[in-house]
Amino acid sequence: MRAYRNDVEAFVKWCADVGIEAPFPASVETVCRFLEDQGETKCTSTVKRRLYAIRKVHRLLDLPDPTYAEDINLTLRRVRRSKRSRPKQAKGLTRGYLEAFLASEPDTPMGLRNRAMMSLGYDLLTRRSELVALRDDDFEPAHNGTYRFLIRRSKSDPFGFGRLAFCSTRSADLLEAWLDWRGSKTSWLFCPIYQNVPIDRSLSTTTVKRVIKSAAARCGEPPEVVKTFSGHSMRIGAAQDLLCRGLDTVGIMRAGGWKSVNVLARYLEQADHNPWV
């Protein structure tokens, strides 16, 4: 939603800069010009999302929607053809990286939290937004000392049907150690810590990204490699490991809640796949 708002604001500002007093309803010509202008500096996915944002505003305002015109489709295709570079892909936090990152965390309350958070994010193949949204009532004991989690809502599940996911005994042990320290002062599974006291609110998604990048830096990764890690790295790395372990596409899609084979294929193409391992 924040991205859509920024996209609409960018369109309104662009209209003002080129002398268009009323951005909505927009004409087909105006949208085409805007997309072409954005295509000079923005990646294709951003341009496409801005088109969707303009479409959504027209629908919300019950205005005639110009965004399905063939001229706009042709403009978007021209923008795509002009972008020859491959889309950027976050580096996968595969098992080797995960074990090193967990070991690098200090023996402090924040280190407890970060170890449990990275391990669980890897096991559940979560997006960072899904990870920080977890609450105490979203998991329950499963078997062999592990836990079953309900990921209630995600980008590909806007209506909240949810998906079930399971953690390893390693994550269960780390989670229990974190919860013993955190106590019952908050229902958020992972929360901020201020002056050695847990704060009753959820973590920001930026914190997840910062935790992973900081761990990479502590492990001696060069700056250009640290830069490639993101809050999405746990999800990507776990999927790549599942492929290397021989799990098929359907199983990986089920484990991570993917709806599109094409999206999953982009994540897996960097996997060091060895069918003989």
C-alpha positions as CSV (number, residue, x, y, z in Angstrom):
1,M,0.0,0.0,0.0
2,R,2.9,2.4,0.7
3,A,4.3,1.6,-2.7
4,Y,1.0,2.3,-4.4
5,R,0.7,5.6,-2.5
6,N,4.2,6.6,-3.6
7,D,3.3,5.6,-7.2
8,V,0.2,7.8,-7.2
9,E,2.1,10.7,-5.7
10,A,4.7,10.3,-8.4
11,F,2.0,10.5,-11.1
12,V,0.4,13.5,-9.6
13,K,3.7,15.3,-9.2
14,W,4.6,14.5,-12.8
15,C,1.3,15.8,-14.0
16,A,1.9,19.1,-12.2
17,D,5.5,19.3,-13.6
18,V,4.2,19.0,-17.2
19,G,1.3,21.3,-16.7
20,I,-1.6,18.9,-16.4
21,E,-3.9,20.4,-13.8
22,A,-6.3,17.5,-13.2
23,P,-4.5,14.1,-13.1
24,F,-7.7,12.2,-12.6
25,P,-9.4,11.0,-14.7
26,A,-6.3,10.5,-16.8
27,S,-6.3,10.3,-20.6
28,V,-4.6,7.5,-22.5
29,E,-2.1,9.9,-23.9
30,T,-1.2,11.2,-20.4
31,V,-0.6,7.7,-19.0
32,C,1.5,6.7,-22.0
33,R,3.7,9.8,-21.6
34,F,4.1,9.1,-17.9
35,L,5.1,5.5,-18.4
36,E,7.6,6.4,-21.1
37,D,9.1,9.1,-18.8
38,Q,9.3,6.7,-15.9
39,G,10.9,4.0,-18.1
40,E,13.9,6.2,-18.6
41,T,15.0,6.0,-15.0
42,K,12.9,3.2,-13.3
43,C,13.0,-0.5,-13.6
44,T,10.3,-2.3,-15.5
45,S,8.6,-3.7,-12.3
46,T,8.3,-0.2,-10.9
47,V,6.8,1.2,-14.1
48,K,4.3,-1.7,-14.2
49,R,3.4,-1.2,-10.5
50,R,2.8,2.5,-11.2
51,L,0.4,1.6,-14.0
52,Y,-1.5,-0.6,-11.6
53,A,-1.7,2.2,-9.0
54,I,-3.2,4.6,-11.5
55,R,-5.7,1.9,-12.5
56,K,-6.6,1.3,-8.8
57,V,-7.3,5.0,-8.2
58,H,-9.6,5.2,-11.2
59,R,-11.6,2.3,-9.9
60,L,-11.7,3.7,-6.3
61,L,-13.0,7.1,-7.6
62,D,-15.4,5.3,-10.0
63,L,-13.9,7.1,-13.0
64,P,-13.5,5.8,-16.6
65,D,-10.3,3.6,-16.6
66,P,-7.9,4.4,-19.4
67,T,-5.3,1.8,-18.4
68,Y,-6.5,-1.1,-20.6
69,A,-6.2,0.8,-23.8
70,E,-4.0,-0.9,-26.4
71,D,-1.7,2.2,-26.7
72,I,-0.8,1.7,-23.0
73,N,-0.1,-2.0,-23.5
74,L,2.2,-1.1,-26.4
75,T,3.9,1.6,-24.4
76,L,4.6,-0.8,-21.5
77,R,6.0,-3.3,-24.0
78,R,8.4,-0.7,-25.4
79,V,9.5,0.1,-21.8
80,R,10.2,-3.6,-21.2
81,R,12.2,-4.0,-24.4
82,S,14.3,-1.0,-23.6
83,K,15.5,-2.6,-20.3
84,R,18.1,-5.2,-21.2
85,S,19.5,-5.8,-17.7
86,R,18.3,-8.8,-15.7
87,P,16.2,-8.1,-12.6
88,K,18.2,-8.0,-9.4
89,Q,17.9,-11.0,-7.1
90,A,18.7,-11.0,-3.4
91,K,21.4,-13.4,-2.4
92,G,20.1,-16.6,-0.9
93,L,20.7,-17.2,2.8
94,T,21.5,-20.9,2.3
95,R,22.3,-23.3,5.2
96,G,26.0,-22.6,5.2
97,Y,25.4,-18.9,5.6
98,L,22.6,-19.5,8.1
99,E,24.9,-21.5,10.4
100,A,27.6,-18.9,10.3
101,F,25.2,-16.0,10.8
102,L,23.6,-17.8,13.9
103,A,27.0,-18.4,15.4
104,S,28.0,-14.8,14.9
105,E,25.2,-13.4,17.1
106,P,26.3,-12.3,20.6
107,D,25.1,-14.0,23.8
108,T,22.7,-11.1,24.6
109,P,18.9,-10.8,24.6
110,M,19.1,-9.2,21.1
111,G,21.3,-12.0,19.9
112,L,18.8,-14.5,21.3
113,R,16.0,-12.8,19.3
114,N,18.0,-12.5,16.1
115,R,19.1,-16.2,16.1
116,A,15.5,-17.4,16.6
117,M,14.2,-15.0,14.0
118,M,16.7,-15.9,11.3
119,S,16.4,-19.7,12.0
120,L,12.6,-19.5,11.9
121,G,12.4,-17.3,8.9
122,Y,14.6,-19.9,7.0
123,D,12.5,-22.9,8.2
124,L,9.2,-21.3,7.4
125,L,10.3,-19.7,4.1
126,T,8.7,-16.4,5.2
127,R,8.8,-13.0,3.7
128,R,10.1,-10.5,6.2
129,S,6.6,-9.0,6.5
130,E,5.2,-12.4,7.4
131,L,7.9,-13.0,10.0
132,V,7.4,-9.8,11.9
133,A,3.6,-10.3,11.9
134,L,3.8,-13.5,13.8
135,R,2.1,-13.6,17.3
136,D,2.2,-16.1,20.1
137,D,-1.2,-17.6,19.1
138,D,0.1,-18.3,15.6
139,F,2.0,-21.4,16.6
140,E,1.5,-24.6,18.6
141,P,3.5,-27.7,19.5
142,A,3.7,-30.2,16.7
143,H,5.8,-33.3,17.2
144,N,9.3,-34.2,18.2
145,G,9.7,-31.0,20.1
146,T,8.9,-28.8,17.1
147,Y,6.1,-26.3,16.3
148,R,3.5,-25.8,13.7
149,F,2.9,-22.2,12.5
150,L,0.1,-20.5,10.7
151,I,1.2,-17.8,8.4
152,R,-2.1,-15.8,8.4
153,R,-1.6,-13.4,5.6
154,S,0.9,-12.8,2.8
155,K,1.4,-10.8,-0.4
156,S,0.0,-13.7,-2.4
157,D,-2.8,-14.4,0.1
158,P,-4.5,-11.0,0.7
159,F,-7.7,-12.5,2.0
160,G,-5.9,-14.4,4.8
161,F,-6.6,-18.0,4.1
162,G,-3.3,-18.7,5.6
163,R,-0.7,-21.5,5.1
164,L,0.7,-24.0,7.6
165,A,4.5,-24.3,8.0
166,F,6.7,-26.3,10.3
167,C,10.0,-25.5,12.0
168,S,13.1,-27.6,12.8
169,T,14.2,-28.7,16.3
170,R,17.0,-26.1,16.0
171,S,14.5,-23.3,15.6
172,A,12.3,-24.7,18.3
173,D,15.2,-24.6,20.8
174,L,16.2,-21.1,19.8
175,L,12.6,-19.9,20.0
176,E,12.1,-21.3,23.4
177,A,15.2,-19.7,24.7
178,W,14.1,-16.3,23.3
179,L,10.6,-16.7,24.7
180,D,12.0,-17.6,28.2
181,W,13.8,-14.2,28.2
182,R,11.0,-12.2,26.5
183,G,8.3,-13.4,28.9
184,S,4.6,-12.5,28.5
185,K,4.8,-8.8,28.2
186,T,4.0,-8.8,24.6
187,S,2.1,-11.1,22.2
188,W,4.3,-10.3,19.3
189,L,6.6,-13.2,18.7
190,F,9.5,-10.9,17.9
191,C,9.6,-7.5,19.4
192,P,12.1,-4.6,19.8
193,I,14.4,-4.4,22.8
194,Y,15.1,-1.1,24.5
195,Q,17.5,-0.9,27.4
196,N,17.3,-4.6,27.9
197,V,13.5,-4.6,28.1
198,P,11.1,-6.1,25.5
199,I,8.8,-3.5,23.9
200,D,5.1,-4.4,23.2
201,R,5.1,-3.9,19.4
202,S,6.1,-5.7,16.3
203,L,9.5,-5.3,14.7
204,S,9.8,-3.3,11.5
205,T,10.6,-5.2,8.3
206,T,13.7,-3.0,8.0
207,T,15.0,-4.6,11.2
208,V,15.0,-8.0,9.6
209,K,17.1,-6.8,6.7
210,R,19.5,-5.0,9.1
211,V,19.9,-8.1,11.2
212,I,20.9,-10.2,8.2
213,K,23.2,-7.6,6.7
214,S,24.9,-7.1,10.0
215,A,25.5,-10.8,10.4
216,A,27.0,-11.0,7.0
217,A,29.4,-8.2,7.8
218,R,30.4,-9.8,11.1
219,C,31.2,-13.0,9.2
220,G,33.7,-11.2,7.1
221,E,31.7,-10.9,3.9
222,P,33.0,-8.1,1.6
223,P,30.8,-5.0,1.3
224,E,29.7,-5.9,-2.2
225,V,28.4,-9.3,-0.9
226,V,26.8,-7.8,2.2
227,K,24.8,-5.5,-0.1
228,T,23.3,-8.4,-1.9
229,F,21.6,-9.9,1.2
230,S,18.1,-8.7,2.1
231,G,15.2,-9.5,4.2
232,H,14.1,-11.9,1.5
233,S,17.3,-13.9,1.6
234,M,16.0,-16.4,4.1
235,R,13.1,-17.4,1.8
236,I,15.3,-17.6,-1.3
237,G,18.1,-19.5,0.4
238,A,15.7,-22.1,1.9
239,A,14.1,-22.7,-1.4
240,Q,17.5,-23.2,-3.1
241,D,18.5,-25.7,-0.4
242,L,15.2,-27.6,-0.8
243,L,16.0,-27.9,-4.6
244,C,19.5,-29.1,-3.9
245,R,18.1,-31.7,-1.5
246,G,15.9,-33.1,-4.3
247,L,12.5,-31.7,-3.5
248,D,10.4,-31.1,-6.6
249,T,8.8,-27.8,-7.7
250,V,5.4,-28.6,-6.3
251,G,6.8,-29.4,-2.9
252,I,8.8,-26.2,-2.8
253,M,5.8,-24.1,-3.9
254,R,3.7,-25.7,-1.1
255,A,6.4,-25.1,1.5
256,G,6.8,-21.4,0.7
257,G,3.2,-20.6,-0.4
258,W,4.2,-19.7,-4.0
259,K,1.4,-19.3,-6.6
260,S,3.6,-18.7,-9.6
261,V,6.2,-21.1,-11.0
262,N,7.9,-18.2,-12.8
263,V,8.6,-16.4,-9.6
264,L,10.0,-19.5,-7.9
265,A,12.1,-20.3,-11.0
266,R,13.9,-16.9,-10.6
267,Y,14.7,-17.8,-7.0
268,L,16.0,-21.2,-7.9
269,E,18.2,-20.4,-10.9
270,Q,21.1,-19.5,-8.6
271,A,21.0,-22.7,-6.6
272,D,24.1,-24.8,-6.7
273,H,22.1,-27.9,-7.8
274,N,23.9,-31.2,-7.7
275,P,21.6,-34.2,-8.3
276,W,24.3,-36.6,-6.9
277,V,24.4,-35.1,-3.4
